[in-house]
Amino acid sequence: MDHLTRTPDILFQIILHCDIDTLLCLRLTCHTIHDLISSYESTIIQSVAYITFPRSKRLFLYGPPDGLYNLKWLLGLIPKQLAAIAVDQHRWQEKLYITDGAAAEDPIGDELRERVANGFRILQRFSTIAKEVDTVPASEMPQVTPENHFLKSSHIIRPVARRRRIGLVGSTGAWLSQRWIRAQETTETALKSTNTTCTWRKELWILEKREKYLKGLPPESACHFMDMFYFIEAAFVHLDQQSKYFDWDAEKSYRMEYPHGWLCNSWVAWFILREGPKLFWQQWWANKDLPDEPPILDRIKGAWAGRSSLMVKMERESCMRLMDTIDLIIRQTQSIHDYNRPRPRRYFEEYKTAFSRRCQAAETHPEEILDYVAFHVDEKPFVSRKE
C-alpha cells in the first residue's frame, strides 16, 4: 500500500474500478487514500456507481437534486437497488403472477419502488438506533423497575381494530387481558436476574427511540415500511414455518393480528430490525461474486442458537410493540378498505393492465437486468452466471 500511495495516478485508476463496499473500505485505510478520494469525489463516485450497478439505467435516471455526486448520493443508491430487486423478484415467486411486481427497468414500477426504498431507509435507521444503544453502558441506560410494567393494560397495549379481534377471543377485554398476562409473565421473569433485566431495559429503550423516530416522520412512512416488509417476506415464504430454528409456531393466534404478514410476528422480524438492510444488500447484491459467503439463513440460525427462550420472548415482545405502533399509524392514515388489503396490490392491478396492453400492441417489454439474484434467504449469495 505504501508503494501505491506514492503513485497517486495508479491508485486513482484502481479506485475508479472499485465497487461501493470496496470504496468504503479504502477510505478507512490511510489519510492519503481518503484525501485522494475527497479531492476527486465527483468523478470517483460516479465511476463507482456505474461499476456497482453496471446494467441499471433507471437507477441513474435522476441525478442528485443539488447536482453533487458525493458519498451521500452513492449510499442512497443502495436502498433504491434493494427496492428494485425486491419488486422485480417478487414476480417469480411460486403461485404469483408475472404482474405481481415490476421489472427493475420498467417505468411503471417507479412509484412502488420509491415507497419500498423509503421503507429500507427506515429499516436502516431502526438498525442504527439498536447499535447506538448497544454502545451505552448499562449504568447510563434509563432505569426499568417492576412498577414501570405493572400498570393498567390500557397504558401499555395499543388500541386494536375490531377486525383484528375476530377469531382471537370473544371480547376486547378478554383479548387485552390475555395479551397483558403474557407481557407481564415475560417482564416478571426477566426482572429476576441482573442480566435479563439489563436486556429488557435495553430493548425497551430501543423501542422508545424507534417509536420517537417513527412518529417524527410523515404518517405515510409507516405504510412504506410495511410495503418493504411485504416484499421481504417473499424471500422467506417458501421455508418451513415450523422450522426448529425459529418461532413460527409460537403464539399462533397472533398471526391473525397482522394483515401485513406472518413475518411480523416472528423473532426473525426482531433480527431483521437489528441487522437492517445490510442483510439483504449482502445476500442480493454485494456478495454475488463471492462463492464462500453464507446466506442470510445461516446468520439467522447462528443468532438463534445462542439465545435462551426468555431472551427470545423479550426481543419478540419489543418487536411486536413496535409493529403495534406502526399498525396504529397505518390505520389512522388510510381507509379501512385500504388497510385490510396489502397496499402493493393496487399497483399490481396497474401492472396487469399495462402488461396486457403491451402484449396486445406487440410492444417490447422492459429489459430484464436482474436475472442473477439469490433472492431467497436459504440460497448462497454467489450465483454462477452461465452465458
C-alpha positions as CSV (number, residue, x, y, z in Angstrom):
1,M,0.0,0.0,0.0
2,D,2.9,2.4,0.7
3,H,4.1,2.0,-2.8
4,L,0.7,2.8,-4.2
5,T,0.3,5.9,-2.1
6,R,3.5,7.2,-3.7
7,T,1.9,6.7,-7.2
8,P,-1.4,8.5,-6.9
9,D,-2.1,8.2,-10.6
10,I,-2.1,4.4,-10.5
11,L,-4.1,4.5,-7.2
12,F,-6.6,6.8,-8.8
13,Q,-7.2,4.4,-11.6
14,I,-7.6,1.5,-9.2
15,I,-10.2,3.4,-7.2
16,L,-12.2,4.2,-10.3
17,H,-12.8,0.5,-10.8
18,C,-14.0,-0.3,-7.2
19,D,-17.5,-1.1,-6.1
20,I,-19.3,0.7,-3.3
21,D,-18.2,-1.7,-0.5
22,T,-14.5,-1.6,-1.6
23,L,-14.5,2.2,-1.8
24,L,-15.9,2.4,1.7
25,C,-13.1,0.1,3.0
26,L,-10.4,2.0,1.1
27,R,-11.4,5.3,2.6
28,L,-10.5,4.0,6.0
29,T,-7.1,2.6,5.2
30,C,-5.0,5.7,5.3
31,H,-5.1,9.5,5.1
32,T,-3.6,9.6,1.6
33,I,-6.3,7.5,0.1
34,H,-9.0,9.3,2.0
35,D,-7.7,12.7,0.7
36,L,-7.4,11.4,-2.8
37,I,-11.0,10.2,-2.8
38,S,-12.1,13.5,-1.4
39,S,-10.2,15.5,-4.0
40,Y,-11.8,13.7,-6.9
41,E,-15.0,12.8,-5.2
42,S,-17.5,13.5,-8.0
43,T,-15.5,11.6,-10.7
44,I,-14.8,8.6,-8.4
45,I,-18.4,8.5,-7.0
46,Q,-19.9,8.3,-10.5
47,S,-17.5,5.7,-11.7
48,V,-18.0,3.5,-8.6
49,A,-21.8,3.8,-9.0
50,Y,-21.6,2.5,-12.6
51,I,-19.2,-0.3,-11.6
52,T,-21.5,-1.4,-8.8
53,F,-24.7,-1.3,-10.9
54,P,-23.4,-1.9,-14.5
55,R,-26.8,-2.7,-16.1
56,S,-29.0,-0.3,-14.3
57,K,-30.4,2.7,-16.2
58,R,-33.4,3.9,-14.2
59,L,-31.2,4.0,-11.1
60,F,-29.3,6.8,-12.7
61,L,-32.2,8.5,-14.5
62,Y,-32.3,11.3,-12.0
63,G,-29.0,12.7,-10.5
64,P,-28.7,14.3,-7.1
65,P,-31.1,17.2,-6.6
66,D,-28.2,19.5,-5.7
67,G,-26.0,18.2,-8.6
68,L,-23.3,17.0,-6.1
69,Y,-22.2,13.4,-6.7
70,N,-20.9,12.7,-3.2
71,L,-20.8,9.8,-0.8
72,K,-24.3,10.5,0.5
73,W,-25.7,10.2,-3.0
74,L,-23.8,7.0,-3.6
75,L,-25.1,5.4,-0.4
76,G,-28.6,6.5,-1.3
77,L,-28.5,4.1,-4.3
78,I,-28.4,1.1,-2.0
79,P,-32.0,1.3,-0.8
80,K,-33.1,2.1,-4.3
81,Q,-31.3,-1.0,-5.6
82,L,-32.8,-3.2,-2.9
83,A,-36.2,-1.9,-3.7
84,A,-35.7,-2.6,-7.4
85,I,-34.6,-6.2,-6.6
86,A,-37.5,-6.8,-4.2
87,V,-40.2,-5.6,-6.6
88,D,-38.6,-7.3,-9.5
89,Q,-38.0,-10.8,-7.9
90,H,-41.4,-10.9,-6.3
91,R,-42.9,-11.7,-9.7
92,W,-41.2,-15.0,-9.9
93,Q,-42.3,-16.5,-6.6
94,E,-44.5,-19.6,-6.5
95,K,-48.2,-19.1,-7.0
96,L,-47.8,-15.5,-8.0
97,Y,-48.4,-13.7,-11.3
98,I,-45.9,-12.1,-13.6
99,T,-47.7,-8.8,-12.8
100,D,-47.2,-9.2,-9.1
101,G,-44.2,-6.9,-9.3
102,A,-42.4,-4.9,-12.0
103,A,-39.1,-5.3,-13.8
104,A,-36.3,-3.1,-12.5
105,E,-36.2,-1.2,-15.7
106,D,-40.0,-0.8,-16.1
107,P,-41.0,2.8,-15.5
108,I,-44.4,1.8,-14.3
109,G,-42.9,0.5,-11.1
110,D,-41.2,3.8,-10.2
111,E,-43.7,4.8,-7.5
112,L,-43.8,1.5,-5.8
113,R,-40.0,1.2,-5.9
114,E,-39.7,4.6,-4.2
115,R,-42.1,3.5,-1.4
116,V,-40.1,0.3,-0.8
117,A,-36.8,2.2,-0.9
118,N,-38.1,4.6,1.8
119,G,-39.1,1.5,3.8
120,F,-35.5,0.3,3.6
121,R,-34.2,3.7,4.7
122,I,-36.5,3.5,7.8
123,L,-35.2,0.0,8.4
124,Q,-31.6,1.3,8.3
125,R,-32.5,3.9,10.9
126,F,-34.1,1.3,13.2
127,S,-30.9,-0.8,12.9
128,T,-28.7,2.2,13.7
129,I,-30.7,3.0,16.8
130,A,-30.2,-0.5,18.1
131,K,-26.5,-0.4,17.6
132,E,-26.2,3.0,19.1
133,V,-27.9,1.8,22.3
134,D,-25.5,-1.2,22.4
135,T,-22.6,1.2,22.9
136,V,-24.2,2.8,26.0
137,P,-23.0,1.3,29.3
138,A,-25.8,-0.4,31.4
139,S,-25.3,2.2,34.2
140,E,-26.3,5.0,31.8
141,M,-29.5,3.3,30.5
142,P,-32.9,4.5,31.7
143,Q,-34.0,2.6,34.8
144,V,-36.7,0.0,34.4
145,T,-38.4,-1.3,37.6
146,P,-41.4,-3.6,38.1
147,E,-43.6,-0.6,38.7
148,N,-43.0,0.6,35.1
149,H,-44.7,-2.6,33.8
150,F,-47.4,-3.4,36.3
151,L,-49.7,-0.7,35.1
152,K,-53.2,-0.9,33.7
153,S,-53.2,-2.6,30.4
154,S,-54.6,0.4,28.7
155,H,-51.4,2.3,29.4
156,I,-49.3,-0.3,27.6
157,I,-51.4,-2.0,25.0
158,R,-52.3,0.0,21.8
159,P,-56.0,0.1,20.7
160,V,-56.9,-2.8,18.5
161,A,-59.2,-2.7,15.5
162,R,-62.3,-4.9,15.7
163,R,-61.4,-6.9,12.6
164,R,-58.1,-8.0,14.3
165,R,-60.0,-9.4,17.3
166,I,-62.3,-11.7,15.2
167,G,-61.2,-15.3,15.6
168,L,-59.0,-14.5,18.6
169,V,-61.3,-14.0,21.5
170,G,-64.9,-13.1,22.1
171,S,-64.4,-9.7,23.6
172,T,-62.0,-6.8,23.7
173,G,-61.5,-7.1,27.4
174,A,-60.6,-10.8,27.3
175,W,-58.1,-10.3,24.5
176,L,-56.4,-7.4,26.3
177,S,-56.3,-9.4,29.5
178,Q,-54.6,-12.4,27.7
179,R,-52.2,-10.1,26.0
180,W,-51.4,-8.3,29.2
181,I,-50.9,-11.5,31.2
182,R,-48.4,-12.7,28.6
183,A,-46.5,-9.4,28.7
184,Q,-46.4,-9.4,32.5
185,E,-45.1,-13.0,32.7
186,T,-42.3,-12.1,30.4
187,T,-41.4,-9.0,32.3
188,E,-41.7,-10.5,35.8
189,T,-39.5,-13.4,34.8
190,A,-37.0,-11.1,33.2
191,L,-36.6,-8.9,36.3
192,K,-35.5,-11.9,38.4
193,S,-31.9,-11.7,37.2
194,T,-29.5,-8.8,36.6
195,N,-28.5,-9.9,33.0
196,T,-32.1,-10.3,31.8
197,T,-33.1,-7.0,33.5
198,C,-30.4,-5.2,31.5
199,T,-31.5,-6.9,28.3
200,W,-35.1,-5.9,28.9
201,R,-34.1,-2.3,29.7
202,K,-32.1,-2.1,26.5
203,E,-35.0,-3.5,24.4
204,L,-37.5,-1.0,25.9
205,W,-35.1,1.9,25.3
206,I,-34.5,0.8,21.7
207,L,-38.3,0.6,21.3
208,E,-38.8,4.1,22.8
209,K,-36.2,5.6,20.5
210,R,-37.6,3.9,17.4
211,E,-41.1,5.0,18.1
212,K,-40.0,8.5,18.7
213,Y,-38.2,8.5,15.3
214,L,-41.2,6.9,13.6
215,K,-43.6,9.4,15.0
216,G,-41.4,12.2,13.7
217,L,-41.9,11.0,10.1
218,P,-44.8,11.7,7.8
219,P,-47.6,9.2,8.6
220,E,-47.4,7.5,5.2
221,S,-43.9,6.4,6.1
222,A,-45.4,3.6,8.2
223,C,-47.1,2.4,5.1
224,H,-43.9,2.5,3.2
225,F,-42.2,0.4,5.9
226,M,-44.8,-2.3,5.7
227,D,-44.7,-2.3,1.9
228,M,-41.0,-3.1,2.3
229,F,-41.7,-5.9,4.8
230,Y,-44.3,-7.3,2.4
231,F,-41.6,-7.9,-0.2
232,I,-39.0,-9.1,2.3
233,E,-41.5,-11.8,3.4
234,A,-41.4,-13.3,-0.1
235,A,-37.7,-14.2,0.5
236,F,-38.8,-16.3,3.5
237,V,-42.2,-17.6,2.5
238,H,-41.1,-20.9,0.9
239,L,-39.3,-22.0,4.1
240,D,-40.9,-24.5,6.5
241,Q,-42.7,-22.3,9.0
242,Q,-42.5,-25.0,11.7
243,S,-38.7,-24.9,11.5
244,K,-36.9,-25.8,14.8
245,Y,-34.7,-22.8,14.2
246,F,-37.4,-20.2,14.5
247,D,-40.6,-19.5,16.5
248,W,-43.1,-19.6,13.7
249,D,-45.4,-21.8,15.8
250,A,-45.2,-19.6,18.9
251,E,-48.4,-18.0,19.9
252,K,-50.1,-19.0,16.6
253,S,-53.2,-16.9,17.3
254,Y,-51.1,-13.7,17.0
255,R,-50.7,-14.3,13.3
256,M,-54.3,-13.2,12.6
257,E,-53.4,-9.9,14.3
258,Y,-51.2,-8.7,11.4
259,P,-52.9,-8.4,8.0
260,H,-49.5,-7.4,6.6
261,G,-47.9,-10.9,7.0
262,W,-46.8,-13.6,9.4
263,L,-43.1,-12.5,9.4
264,C,-44.0,-9.5,11.7
265,N,-44.9,-11.9,14.5
266,S,-41.7,-13.8,14.4
267,W,-38.4,-13.4,16.3
268,V,-36.8,-13.2,12.8
269,A,-38.5,-9.8,12.5
270,W,-36.6,-8.6,15.5
271,F,-33.3,-9.9,13.9
272,I,-34.1,-8.0,10.7
273,L,-34.8,-4.8,12.5
274,R,-31.5,-5.1,14.3
275,E,-29.3,-6.0,11.3
276,G,-31.0,-3.7,8.9
277,P,-30.8,-3.6,5.1
278,K,-27.2,-4.8,5.2
279,L,-28.6,-8.4,5.4
280,F,-30.3,-8.1,2.1
281,W,-27.6,-6.0,0.5
282,Q,-25.1,-8.7,1.0
283,Q,-27.5,-11.5,0.1
284,W,-28.9,-9.9,-3.1
285,W,-26.0,-7.9,-4.4
286,A,-22.7,-7.2,-2.7
287,N,-21.7,-10.9,-2.3
288,K,-23.0,-12.2,-5.6
289,D,-19.4,-12.8,-6.8
290,L,-18.1,-14.4,-3.6
291,P,-18.7,-18.2,-3.6
292,D,-17.8,-18.7,0.1
293,E,-20.2,-16.2,1.6
294,P,-23.1,-17.8,3.6
295,P,-26.8,-17.0,3.0
296,I,-29.0,-15.0,5.4
297,L,-30.5,-18.2,6.8
298,D,-27.1,-19.3,8.2
299,R,-26.7,-15.9,10.0
300,I,-30.2,-16.2,11.5
301,K,-29.6,-19.8,12.7
302,G,-26.3,-18.7,14.3
303,A,-28.0,-15.8,16.2
304,W,-31.0,-18.1,17.2
305,A,-28.7,-20.8,18.5
306,G,-27.1,-18.6,21.1
307,R,-30.4,-17.3,22.7
308,S,-32.4,-18.5,25.6
309,S,-36.2,-18.8,25.3
310,L,-36.5,-15.9,27.8
311,M,-34.3,-13.6,25.6
312,V,-36.3,-14.6,22.5
313,K,-39.6,-13.7,24.3
314,M,-38.3,-10.3,25.3
315,E,-36.9,-9.5,21.9
316,R,-40.0,-10.6,20.1
317,E,-42.2,-8.6,22.6
318,S,-40.3,-5.4,21.9
319,C,-40.5,-6.0,18.2
320,M,-44.3,-6.7,18.3
321,R,-44.8,-3.5,20.3
322,L,-43.1,-1.5,17.5
323,M,-45.3,-3.3,15.0
324,D,-48.3,-2.3,17.0
325,T,-47.3,1.3,16.8
326,I,-46.7,1.1,13.0
327,D,-50.1,-0.7,12.7
328,L,-51.9,2.0,14.6
329,I,-50.3,4.8,12.4
330,I,-51.3,3.0,9.3
331,R,-55.0,2.7,10.4
332,Q,-55.0,6.4,11.2
333,T,-53.7,7.4,7.8
334,Q,-55.9,5.3,5.4
335,S,-59.3,4.0,4.9
336,I,-60.4,0.6,6.4
337,H,-60.6,-0.8,2.8
338,D,-57.0,0.0,2.1
339,Y,-55.9,-1.2,5.5
340,N,-57.5,-4.6,5.0
341,R,-55.6,-5.1,1.8
342,P,-51.8,-5.0,1.2
343,R,-51.1,-1.7,-0.5
344,P,-48.8,-3.1,-3.2
345,R,-51.9,-5.0,-4.6
346,R,-53.3,-1.8,-6.2
347,Y,-50.0,-1.4,-8.1
348,F,-50.2,-5.0,-9.3
349,E,-53.5,-4.3,-10.8
350,E,-52.0,-1.4,-12.8
351,Y,-49.1,-3.6,-13.9
352,K,-51.5,-6.2,-15.1
353,T,-53.3,-3.7,-17.3
354,A,-50.0,-2.4,-18.7
355,F,-48.7,-5.9,-19.3
356,S,-51.9,-6.8,-21.2
357,R,-51.7,-3.6,-23.3
358,R,-48.1,-4.3,-24.3
359,C,-48.9,-7.9,-25.3
360,Q,-51.8,-6.8,-27.4
361,A,-49.8,-4.0,-29.1
362,A,-46.8,-6.3,-29.6
363,E,-44.7,-3.8,-27.7
364,T,-41.2,-4.7,-26.3
365,H,-41.2,-5.4,-22.7
366,P,-38.5,-3.7,-20.5
367,E,-35.1,-5.4,-20.4
368,E,-34.6,-8.0,-17.6
369,I,-31.4,-7.0,-15.8
370,L,-31.7,-9.0,-12.6
371,D,-31.5,-12.5,-13.9
372,Y,-28.9,-13.5,-11.4
373,V,-30.0,-12.7,-7.9
374,A,-30.1,-15.1,-4.9
375,F,-33.4,-13.7,-3.7
376,H,-34.3,-16.5,-1.2
377,V,-32.7,-16.4,2.2
378,D,-31.5,-20.0,2.1
379,E,-29.6,-19.5,-1.2
380,K,-25.9,-18.7,-1.2
381,P,-25.4,-15.1,-2.5
382,F,-23.0,-16.3,-5.1
383,V,-24.8,-17.1,-8.4
384,S,-23.0,-18.8,-11.2
385,R,-23.5,-17.0,-14.5
386,K,-24.0,-19.3,-17.4
387,E,-23.7,-17.3,-20.6
